[in-house]
Amino acid sequence: MITTTTTTSETVEGRQVTQIIGIVAGHAVMGTNIFKDLFAGLRDIIGGRSGSYEKELRKAKELALKDLEEEAESMGADAVIAVDLDYATIGGDEKTMLMVSANGTAVKLG
């Protein structure tokens, strides 16, 4: 599988889906620490972007997509189409975890 054929669209330009293999998923749960939470809390008060959380979200997205692609490859897929990314937080005020889930359809291309 070529990772560039992982797409949010339902088609791959110039290629035809010849077989739907099945649904695949990838997940990444990233822990945050007290310092990131403290600075993010300050950003809530004074405004602005939280670079540390943004960096963790990007990293979690990359890991979830890699996990999704590896699952599709193990099933013999050429591509993953209709990829959907979902973001969530897990935990309470004291311990927050960031979660990214990537879901899509593994397919064979002709």
N, CA, C and O atoms as CSV, one atom per row, in Angstrom:
chain,resi,resn,atom,element,x,y,z
A,1,MET,N,N,0.833,-1.172,0.000
A,1,MET,CA,C,0.000,0.000,0.000
A,1,MET,C,C,0.879,1.236,0.000
A,1,MET,O,O,1.894,1.278,0.695
A,2,ILE,N,N,0.502,2.234,-0.765
A,2,ILE,CA,C,1.200,3.507,-0.800
A,2,ILE,C,C,0.473,4.448,0.139
A,2,ILE,O,O,-0.732,4.652,-0.011
A,3,THR,N,N,1.169,5.025,1.100
A,3,THR,CA,C,0.495,5.837,2.106
A,3,THR,C,C,-0.185,7.061,1.515
A,3,THR,O,O,-1.120,7.588,2.119
A,4,THR,N,N,0.253,7.524,0.357
A,4,THR,CA,C,-0.404,8.689,-0.234
A,4,THR,C,C,-1.794,8.354,-0.750
A,4,THR,O,O,-2.530,9.267,-1.125
A,5,THR,N,N,-2.178,7.108,-0.784
A,5,THR,CA,C,-3.522,6.752,-1.213
A,5,THR,C,C,-4.477,6.637,-0.020
A,5,THR,O,O,-5.567,6.081,-0.149
A,6,THR,N,N,-4.076,7.149,1.110
A,6,THR,CA,C,-4.990,7.277,2.243
A,6,THR,C,C,-5.682,8.614,2.072
A,6,THR,O,O,-5.033,9.660,2.076
A,7,THR,N,N,-7.004,8.585,1.921
A,7,THR,CA,C,-7.717,9.805,1.567
A,7,THR,C,C,-9.075,9.909,2.253
A,7,THR,O,O,-9.691,8.903,2.605
A,8,THR,N,N,-9.518,11.125,2.429
A,8,THR,CA,C,-10.845,11.351,3.001
A,8,THR,C,C,-11.934,11.228,1.941
A,8,THR,O,O,-13.115,11.137,2.276
A,9,SER,N,N,-11.550,11.224,0.664
A,9,SER,CA,C,-12.551,11.097,-0.402
A,9,SER,C,C,-12.939,9.630,-0.577
A,9,SER,O,O,-12.310,8.730,-0.019
A,10,GLU,N,N,-13.971,9.419,-1.354
A,10,GLU,CA,C,-14.455,8.056,-1.585
A,10,GLU,C,C,-13.862,7.446,-2.840
A,10,GLU,O,O,-14.221,6.331,-3.219
A,11,THR,N,N,-12.961,8.162,-3.488
A,11,THR,CA,C,-12.303,7.671,-4.690
A,11,THR,C,C,-10.831,8.035,-4.645
A,11,THR,O,O,-10.412,8.898,-3.873
A,12,VAL,N,N,-10.049,7.364,-5.487
A,12,VAL,CA,C,-8.648,7.713,-5.686
A,12,VAL,C,C,-8.546,8.133,-7.142
A,12,VAL,O,O,-8.813,7.340,-8.046
A,13,GLU,N,N,-8.162,9.376,-7.364
A,13,GLU,CA,C,-8.140,9.925,-8.720
A,13,GLU,C,C,-7.321,9.056,-9.663
A,13,GLU,O,O,-6.178,8.700,-9.377
A,14,GLY,N,N,-7.939,8.721,-10.804
A,14,GLY,CA,C,-7.264,7.926,-11.815
A,14,GLY,C,C,-7.258,6.433,-11.548
A,14,GLY,O,O,-6.709,5.665,-12.338
A,15,ARG,N,N,-7.860,6.012,-10.447
A,15,ARG,CA,C,-7.906,4.583,-10.092
A,15,ARG,C,C,-9.339,4.180,-9.817
A,15,ARG,O,O,-10.172,5.008,-9.449
A,16,GLN,N,N,-9.617,2.906,-9.996
A,16,GLN,CA,C,-10.952,2.382,-9.741
A,16,GLN,C,C,-10.893,1.418,-8.568
A,16,GLN,O,O,-10.000,0.574,-8.492
A,17,VAL,N,N,-11.843,1.546,-7.660
A,17,VAL,CA,C,-11.965,0.596,-6.550
A,17,VAL,C,C,-12.517,-0.701,-7.117
A,17,VAL,O,O,-13.617,-0.726,-7.669
A,18,THR,N,N,-11.755,-1.774,-6.982
A,18,THR,CA,C,-12.183,-3.070,-7.514
A,18,THR,C,C,-12.710,-3.999,-6.430
A,18,THR,O,O,-13.451,-4.938,-6.720
A,19,GLN,N,N,-12.330,-3.739,-5.178
A,19,GLN,CA,C,-12.798,-4.596,-4.082
A,19,GLN,C,C,-12.773,-3.808,-2.781
A,19,GLN,O,O,-11.799,-3.123,-2.470
A,20,ILE,N,N,-13.853,-3.917,-2.032
A,20,ILE,CA,C,-13.893,-3.359,-0.680
A,20,ILE,C,C,-13.493,-4.465,0.277
A,20,ILE,O,O,-14.138,-5.512,0.339
A,21,ILE,N,N,-12.426,-4.227,1.019
A,21,ILE,CA,C,-11.929,-5.245,1.945
A,21,ILE,C,C,-12.627,-5.144,3.294
A,21,ILE,O,O,-13.038,-6.157,3.859
A,22,GLY,N,N,-12.763,-3.933,3.810
A,22,GLY,CA,C,-13.442,-3.762,5.089
A,22,GLY,C,C,-13.024,-2.493,5.801
A,22,GLY,O,O,-12.179,-1.731,5.332
A,23,ILE,N,N,-13.639,-2.295,6.936
A,23,ILE,CA,C,-13.366,-1.113,7.751
A,23,ILE,C,C,-12.058,-1.321,8.511
A,23,ILE,O,O,-11.800,-2.400,9.044
A,24,VAL,N,N,-11.243,-0.278,8.551
A,24,VAL,CA,C,-10.002,-0.299,9.326
A,24,VAL,C,C,-9.989,0.908,10.257
A,24,VAL,O,O,-10.647,1.916,9.999
A,25,ALA,N,N,-9.240,0.790,11.327
A,25,ALA,CA,C,-9.186,1.868,12.313
A,25,ALA,C,C,-7.788,1.991,12.888
A,25,ALA,O,O,-7.038,1.017,12.951
A,26,GLY,N,N,-7.458,3.171,13.297
A,26,GLY,CA,C,-6.209,3.438,13.995
A,26,GLY,C,C,-6.496,4.415,15.112
A,26,GLY,O,O,-7.314,5.322,14.954
A,27,HIS,N,N,-5.834,4.240,16.235
A,27,HIS,CA,C,-6.088,5.094,17.392
A,27,HIS,C,C,-4.770,5.506,18.017
A,27,HIS,O,O,-3.782,4.774,17.966
A,28,ALA,N,N,-4.774,6.683,18.603
A,28,ALA,CA,C,-3.627,7.146,19.375
A,28,ALA,C,C,-4.154,7.916,20.579
A,28,ALA,O,O,-4.986,8.813,20.443
A,29,VAL,N,N,-3.665,7.556,21.743
A,29,VAL,CA,C,-4.026,8.258,22.970
A,29,VAL,C,C,-2.732,8.821,23.540
A,29,VAL,O,O,-1.788,8.086,23.830
A,30,MET,N,N,-2.710,10.131,23.694
A,30,MET,CA,C,-1.504,10.815,24.140
A,30,MET,C,C,-1.764,11.445,25.504
A,30,MET,O,O,-2.759,12.142,25.699
A,31,GLY,N,N,-0.869,11.194,26.430
A,31,GLY,CA,C,-0.977,11.807,27.739
A,31,GLY,C,C,-0.436,13.228,27.707
A,31,GLY,O,O,0.511,13.532,26.982
A,32,THR,N,N,-1.044,14.076,28.489
A,32,THR,CA,C,-0.520,15.422,28.668
A,32,THR,C,C,0.069,15.487,30.061
A,32,THR,O,O,-0.193,14.624,30.899
A,33,ASN,N,N,0.849,16.496,30.301
A,33,ASN,CA,C,1.410,16.605,31.641
A,33,ASN,C,C,0.954,17.892,32.301
A,33,ASN,O,O,0.325,18.740,31.668
A,34,ILE,N,N,1.273,18.027,33.556
A,34,ILE,CA,C,0.792,19.159,34.353
A,34,ILE,C,C,1.261,20.499,33.780
A,34,ILE,O,O,0.529,21.486,33.860
A,35,PHE,N,N,2.467,20.553,33.204
A,35,PHE,CA,C,2.969,21.816,32.666
A,35,PHE,C,C,2.199,22.225,31.415
A,35,PHE,O,O,1.864,23.397,31.246
A,36,LYS,N,N,1.918,21.266,30.541
A,36,LYS,CA,C,1.118,21.574,29.356
A,36,LYS,C,C,-0.279,22.025,29.772
A,36,LYS,O,O,-0.824,22.976,29.212
A,37,ASP,N,N,-0.859,21.330,30.765
A,37,ASP,CA,C,-2.185,21.704,31.236
A,37,ASP,C,C,-2.174,23.099,31.856
A,37,ASP,O,O,-3.105,23.877,31.651
A,38,LEU,N,N,-1.135,23.413,32.602
A,38,LEU,CA,C,-1.025,24.723,33.243
A,38,LEU,C,C,-0.952,25.828,32.193
A,38,LEU,O,O,-1.679,26.817,32.278
A,39,PHE,N,N,-0.076,25.660,31.204
A,39,PHE,CA,C,0.066,26.685,30.172
A,39,PHE,C,C,-1.168,26.775,29.286
A,39,PHE,O,O,-1.523,27.863,28.833
A,40,ALA,N,N,-1.826,25.648,29.033
A,40,ALA,CA,C,-3.059,25.672,28.260
A,40,ALA,C,C,-4.148,26.413,29.039
A,40,ALA,O,O,-4.950,27.143,28.457
A,41,GLY,N,N,-4.167,26.221,30.347
A,41,GLY,CA,C,-5.120,26.947,31.195
A,41,GLY,C,C,-4.884,28.441,31.153
A,41,GLY,O,O,-5.835,29.222,31.127
A,42,LEU,N,N,-3.628,28.842,31.147
A,42,LEU,CA,C,-3.303,30.268,31.028
A,42,LEU,C,C,-3.756,30.815,29.684
A,42,LEU,O,O,-4.254,31.937,29.603
A,43,ARG,N,N,-3.585,30.026,28.628
A,43,ARG,CA,C,-4.032,30.451,27.293
A,43,ARG,C,C,-5.546,30.658,27.275
A,43,ARG,O,O,-6.047,31.548,26.589
A,44,ASP,N,N,-6.279,29.823,28.040
A,44,ASP,CA,C,-7.730,29.996,28.119
A,44,ASP,C,C,-8.074,31.362,28.716
A,44,ASP,O,O,-9.046,31.997,28.306
A,45,ILE,N,N,-7.283,31.801,29.671
A,45,ILE,CA,C,-7.550,33.062,30.358
A,45,ILE,C,C,-7.124,34.259,29.509
A,45,ILE,O,O,-7.889,35.209,29.343
A,46,ILE,N,N,-5.904,34.213,28.973
A,46,ILE,CA,C,-5.371,35.381,28.256
A,46,ILE,C,C,-5.569,35.310,26.748
A,46,ILE,O,O,-5.343,36.297,26.047
A,47,GLY,N,N,-5.978,34.181,26.256
A,47,GLY,CA,C,-6.195,34.019,24.818
A,47,GLY,C,C,-4.954,33.527,24.110
A,47,GLY,O,O,-3.865,33.510,24.686
A,48,GLY,N,N,-5.115,33.130,22.868
A,48,GLY,CA,C,-3.988,32.642,22.077
A,48,GLY,C,C,-4.056,31.149,21.859
A,48,GLY,O,O,-4.962,30.464,22.335
A,49,ARG,N,N,-3.083,30.670,21.134
A,49,ARG,CA,C,-3.023,29.249,20.776
A,49,ARG,C,C,-2.119,28.504,21.741
A,49,ARG,O,O,-1.155,29.056,22.269
A,50,SER,N,N,-2.448,27.248,21.958
A,50,SER,CA,C,-1.624,26.392,22.808
A,50,SER,C,C,-0.763,25.510,21.910
A,50,SER,O,O,-1.206,24.456,21.455
A,51,GLY,N,N,0.463,25.945,21.660
A,51,GLY,CA,C,1.373,25.219,20.784
A,51,GLY,C,C,1.665,23.810,21.257
A,51,GLY,O,O,1.811,22.905,20.435
A,52,SER,N,N,1.755,23.603,22.561
A,52,SER,CA,C,2.082,22.268,23.071
A,52,SER,C,C,0.942,21.287,22.783
A,52,SER,O,O,1.197,20.147,22.396
A,53,TYR,N,N,-0.310,21.717,22.967
A,53,TYR,CA,C,-1.431,20.837,22.647
A,53,TYR,C,C,-1.539,20.609,21.151
A,53,TYR,O,O,-1.832,19.494,20.718
A,54,GLU,N,N,-1.308,21.645,20.352
A,54,GLU,CA,C,-1.358,21.492,18.902
A,54,GLU,C,C,-0.316,20.484,18.429
A,54,GLU,O,O,-0.584,19.674,17.542
A,55,LYS,N,N,0.858,20.539,19.017
A,55,LYS,CA,C,1.924,19.593,18.654
A,55,LYS,C,C,1.510,18.167,19.011
A,55,LYS,O,O,1.731,17.245,18.226
A,56,GLU,N,N,0.914,17.980,20.181
A,56,GLU,CA,C,0.465,16.648,20.598
A,56,GLU,C,C,-0.651,16.136,19.693
A,56,GLU,O,O,-0.685,14.951,19.364
A,57,LEU,N,N,-1.563,17.020,19.288
A,57,LEU,CA,C,-2.643,16.607,18.390
A,57,LEU,C,C,-2.099,16.174,17.032
A,57,LEU,O,O,-2.546,15.171,16.476
A,58,ARG,N,N,-1.129,16.929,16.490
A,58,ARG,CA,C,-0.521,16.546,15.206
A,58,ARG,C,C,0.162,15.192,15.322
A,58,ARG,O,O,0.030,14.345,14.437
A,59,LYS,N,N,0.893,14.988,16.415
A,59,LYS,CA,C,1.592,13.722,16.628
A,59,LYS,C,C,0.588,12.569,16.752
A,59,LYS,O,O,0.792,11.498,16.180
A,60,ALA,N,N,-0.493,12.794,17.501
A,60,ALA,CA,C,-1.512,11.755,17.668
A,60,ALA,C,C,-2.184,11.429,16.335
A,60,ALA,O,O,-2.461,10.265,16.047
A,61,LYS,N,N,-2.447,12.462,15.515
A,61,LYS,CA,C,-3.056,12.225,14.198
A,61,LYS,C,C,-2.138,11.376,13.327
A,61,LYS,O,O,-2.594,10.434,12.679
A,62,GLU,N,N,-0.858,11.701,13.308
A,62,GLU,CA,C,0.102,10.927,12.509
A,62,GLU,C,C,0.164,9.478,12.970
A,62,GLU,O,O,0.203,8.567,12.143
A,63,LEU,N,N,0.174,9.256,14.281
A,63,LEU,CA,C,0.221,7.888,14.815
A,63,LEU,C,C,-1.048,7.112,14.495
A,63,LEU,O,O,-0.982,5.932,14.149
A,64,ALA,N,N,-2.208,7.766,14.606
A,64,ALA,CA,C,-3.480,7.091,14.307
A,64,ALA,C,C,-3.545,6.711,12.829
A,64,ALA,O,O,-3.989,5.613,12.494
A,65,LEU,N,N,-3.106,7.611,11.939
A,65,LEU,CA,C,-3.120,7.301,10.509
A,65,LEU,C,C,-2.132,6.192,10.174
A,65,LEU,O,O,-2.418,5.337,9.336
A,66,LYS,N,N,-0.979,6.201,10.820
A,66,LYS,CA,C,0.003,5.135,10.590
A,66,LYS,C,C,-0.575,3.791,11.028
A,66,LYS,O,O,-0.419,2.792,10.326
A,67,ASP,N,N,-1.232,3.761,12.168
A,67,ASP,CA,C,-1.867,2.545,12.676
A,67,ASP,C,C,-2.940,2.053,11.699
A,67,ASP,O,O,-3.027,0.857,11.421
A,68,LEU,N,N,-3.747,2.967,11.185
A,68,LEU,CA,C,-4.786,2.646,10.211
A,68,LEU,C,C,-4.178,2.051,8.945
A,68,LEU,O,O,-4.659,1.035,8.442
A,69,GLU,N,N,-3.121,2.682,8.429
A,69,GLU,CA,C,-2.463,2.210,7.207
A,69,GLU,C,C,-1.835,0.835,7.399
A,69,GLU,O,O,-1.899,-0.005,6.501
A,70,GLU,N,N,-1.227,0.598,8.563
A,70,GLU,CA,C,-0.619,-0.710,8.836
A,70,GLU,C,C,-1.683,-1.810,8.886
A,70,GLU,O,O,-1.457,-2.918,8.400
A,71,GLU,N,N,-2.842,-1.502,9.475
A,71,GLU,CA,C,-3.923,-2.493,9.512
A,71,GLU,C,C,-4.410,-2.802,8.098
A,71,GLU,O,O,-4.623,-3.963,7.748
A,72,ALA,N,N,-4.586,-1.751,7.285
A,72,ALA,CA,C,-5.047,-1.945,5.904
A,72,ALA,C,C,-4.029,-2.752,5.107
A,72,ALA,O,O,-4.399,-3.642,4.341
A,73,GLU,N,N,-2.760,-2.445,5.285
A,73,GLU,CA,C,-1.703,-3.173,4.575
A,73,GLU,C,C,-1.699,-4.642,4.962
A,73,GLU,O,O,-1.498,-5.508,4.111
A,74,SER,N,N,-1.921,-4.929,6.244
A,74,SER,CA,C,-1.934,-6.327,6.694
A,74,SER,C,C,-3.114,-7.102,6.107
A,74,SER,O,O,-3.095,-8.332,6.070
A,75,MET,N,N,-4.133,-6.386,5.651
A,75,MET,CA,C,-5.298,-7.007,5.029
A,75,MET,C,C,-5.148,-7.095,3.515
A,75,MET,O,O,-6.035,-7.609,2.834
A,76,GLY,N,N,-4.030,-6.595,2.982
A,76,GLY,CA,C,-3.790,-6.648,1.552
A,76,GLY,C,C,-4.377,-5.492,0.773
A,76,GLY,O,O,-4.545,-5.595,-0.443
A,77,ALA,N,N,-4.691,-4.405,1.433
A,77,ALA,CA,C,-5.306,-3.255,0.767
A,77,ALA,C,C,-4.280,-2.441,-0.014
A,77,ALA,O,O,-3.099,-2.398,0.332
A,78,ASP,N,N,-4.759,-1.798,-1.071
A,78,ASP,CA,C,-3.954,-0.861,-1.837
A,78,ASP,C,C,-4.153,0.571,-1.366
A,78,ASP,O,O,-3.293,1.425,-1.581
A,79,ALA,N,N,-5.289,0.834,-0.722
A,79,ALA,CA,C,-5.611,2.189,-0.291
A,79,ALA,C,C,-6.636,2.156,0.830
A,79,ALA,O,O,-7.287,1.140,1.075
A,80,VAL,N,N,-6.764,3.288,1.502
A,80,VAL,CA,C,-7.827,3.487,2.481
A,80,VAL,C,C,-8.581,4.737,2.040
A,80,VAL,O,O,-8.000,5.814,1.902
A,81,ILE,N,N,-9.880,4.576,1.822
A,81,ILE,CA,C,-10.705,5.698,1.377
A,81,ILE,C,C,-11.707,6.069,2.468
A,81,ILE,O,O,-11.895,5.336,3.439
A,82,ALA,N,N,-12.342,7.223,2.283
A,82,ALA,CA,C,-13.375,7.711,3.201
A,82,ALA,C,C,-12.869,7.780,4.638
A,82,ALA,O,O,-13.586,7.427,5.575
A,83,VAL,N,N,-11.634,8.237,4.805
A,83,VAL,CA,C,-11.040,8.324,6.140
A,83,VAL,C,C,-11.696,9.462,6.920
A,83,VAL,O,O,-11.886,10.564,6.405
A,84,ASP,N,N,-12.034,9.168,8.163
A,84,ASP,CA,C,-12.629,10.139,9.073
A,84,ASP,C,C,-11.765,10.220,10.319
A,84,ASP,O,O,-11.397,9.194,10.892
A,85,LEU,N,N,-11.445,11.424,10.737
A,85,LEU,CA,C,-10.654,11.628,11.954
A,85,LEU,C,C,-11.549,12.193,13.043
A,85,LEU,O,O,-12.301,13.141,12.813
A,86,ASP,N,N,-11.465,11.608,14.225
A,86,ASP,CA,C,-12.219,12.088,15.382
A,86,ASP,C,C,-11.250,12.400,16.502
A,86,ASP,O,O,-10.290,11.664,16.733
A,87,TYR,N,N,-11.509,13.504,17.199
A,87,TYR,CA,C,-10.661,13.952,18.295
A,87,TYR,C,C,-11.490,14.000,19.570
A,87,TYR,O,O,-12.660,14.382,19.546
A,88,ALA,N,N,-10.868,13.604,20.697
A,88,ALA,CA,C,-11.571,13.632,21.976
A,88,ALA,C,C,-10.570,13.788,23.106
A,88,ALA,O,O,-9.374,13.548,22.939
A,89,THR,N,N,-11.077,14.189,24.248
A,89,THR,CA,C,-10.265,14.197,25.464
A,89,THR,C,C,-10.839,13.153,26.399
A,89,THR,O,O,-12.047,12.918,26.439
A,90,ILE,N,N,-9.947,12.533,27.148
A,90,ILE,CA,C,-10.337,11.512,28.109
A,90,ILE,C,C,-9.787,11.954,29.455
A,90,ILE,O,O,-8.657,12.435,29.540
A,91,GLY,N,N,-10.569,11.797,30.486
A,91,GLY,CA,C,-10.092,12.131,31.818
A,91,GLY,C,C,-10.754,13.389,32.349
A,91,GLY,O,O,-11.601,14.002,31.699
A,92,GLY,N,N,-10.341,13.747,33.541
A,92,GLY,CA,C,-10.923,14.912,34.200
A,92,GLY,C,C,-9.940,16.051,34.294
A,92,GLY,O,O,-9.027,16.188,33.480
A,93,ASP,N,N,-10.150,16.861,35.305
A,93,ASP,CA,C,-9.330,18.053,35.488
A,93,ASP,C,C,-7.874,17.728,35.815
A,93,ASP,O,O,-6.972,18.463,35.413
A,94,GLU,N,N,-7.639,16.647,36.530
A,94,GLU,CA,C,-6.286,16.346,36.985
A,94,GLU,C,C,-5.439,15.623,35.945
A,94,GLU,O,O,-4.229,15.842,35.881
A,95,LYS,N,N,-6.040,14.780,35.142
A,95,LYS,CA,C,-5.283,13.989,34.173
A,95,LYS,C,C,-6.052,13.967,32.864
A,95,LYS,O,O,-7.108,13.340,32.766
A,96,THR,N,N,-5.527,14.644,31.871
A,96,THR,CA,C,-6.190,14.707,30.578
A,96,THR,C,C,-5.390,13.926,29.556
A,96,THR,O,O,-4.166,14.042,29.484
A,97,MET,N,N,-6.094,13.127,28.764
A,97,MET,CA,C,-5.487,12.394,27.664
A,97,MET,C,C,-6.155,12.878,26.385
A,97,MET,O,O,-7.361,13.124,26.361
A,98,LEU,N,N,-5.370,13.012,25.327
A,98,LEU,CA,C,-5.892,13.389,24.024
A,98,LEU,C,C,-6.007,12.129,23.185
A,98,LEU,O,O,-5.078,11.322,23.150
A,99,MET,N,N,-7.135,11.951,22.508
A,99,MET,CA,C,-7.324,10.758,21.695
A,99,MET,C,C,-7.695,11.157,20.272
A,99,MET,O,O,-8.523,12.041,20.051
A,100,VAL,N,N,-7.060,10.482,19.308
A,100,VAL,CA,C,-7.410,10.644,17.904
A,100,VAL,C,C,-7.742,9.256,17.361
A,100,VAL,O,O,-6.978,8.307,17.533
A,101,SER,N,N,-8.889,9.160,16.707
A,101,SER,CA,C,-9.297,7.912,16.050
A,101,SER,C,C,-9.409,8.177,14.559
A,101,SER,O,O,-10.009,9.164,14.133
A,102,ALA,N,N,-8.827,7.286,13.774
A,102,ALA,CA,C,-8.925,7.350,12.313
A,102,ALA,C,C,-9.636,6.096,11.836
A,102,ALA,O,O,-9.225,4.982,12.159
A,103,ASN,N,N,-10.697,6.275,11.071
A,103,ASN,CA,C,-11.473,5.152,10.536
A,103,ASN,C,C,-11.627,5.328,9.044
A,103,ASN,O,O,-11.770,6.449,8.556
A,104,GLY,N,N,-11.599,4.225,8.319
A,104,GLY,CA,C,-11.761,4.289,6.879
A,104,GLY,C,C,-12.086,2.939,6.295
A,104,GLY,O,O,-12.265,1.961,7.021
A,105,THR,N,N,-12.162,2.887,4.974
A,105,THR,CA,C,-12.481,1.651,4.262
A,105,THR,C,C,-11.259,1.198,3.475
A,105,THR,O,O,-10.769,1.914,2.602
A,106,ALA,N,N,-10.775,0.003,3.793
A,106,ALA,CA,C,-9.645,-0.575,3.071
A,106,ALA,C,C,-10.141,-1.140,1.750
A,106,ALA,O,O,-11.144,-1.852,1.714
A,107,VAL,N,N,-9.438,-0.822,0.655
A,107,VAL,CA,C,-9.881,-1.250,-0.680
A,107,VAL,C,C,-8.710,-1.734,-1.532
A,107,VAL,O,O,-7.547,-1.436,-1.262
A,108,LYS,N,N,-9.061,-2.484,-2.561
A,108,LYS,CA,C,-8.131,-2.844,-3.621
A,108,LYS,C,C,-8.421,-1.917,-4.796
A,108,LYS,O,O,-9.576,-1.596,-5.074
A,109,LEU,N,N,-7.368,-1.494,-5.479
A,109,LEU,CA,C,-7.505,-0.623,-6.636
A,109,LEU,C,C,-7.146,-1.340,-7.908
A,109,LEU,O,O,-6.273,-2.208,-7.915
A,110,GLY,N,N,-7.818,-0.983,-8.993
A,110,GLY,CA,C,-7.510,-1.563,-10.293
A,110,GLY,C,C,-6.797,-0.582,-11.181
A,110,GLY,O,O,-6.461,-0.909,-12.319
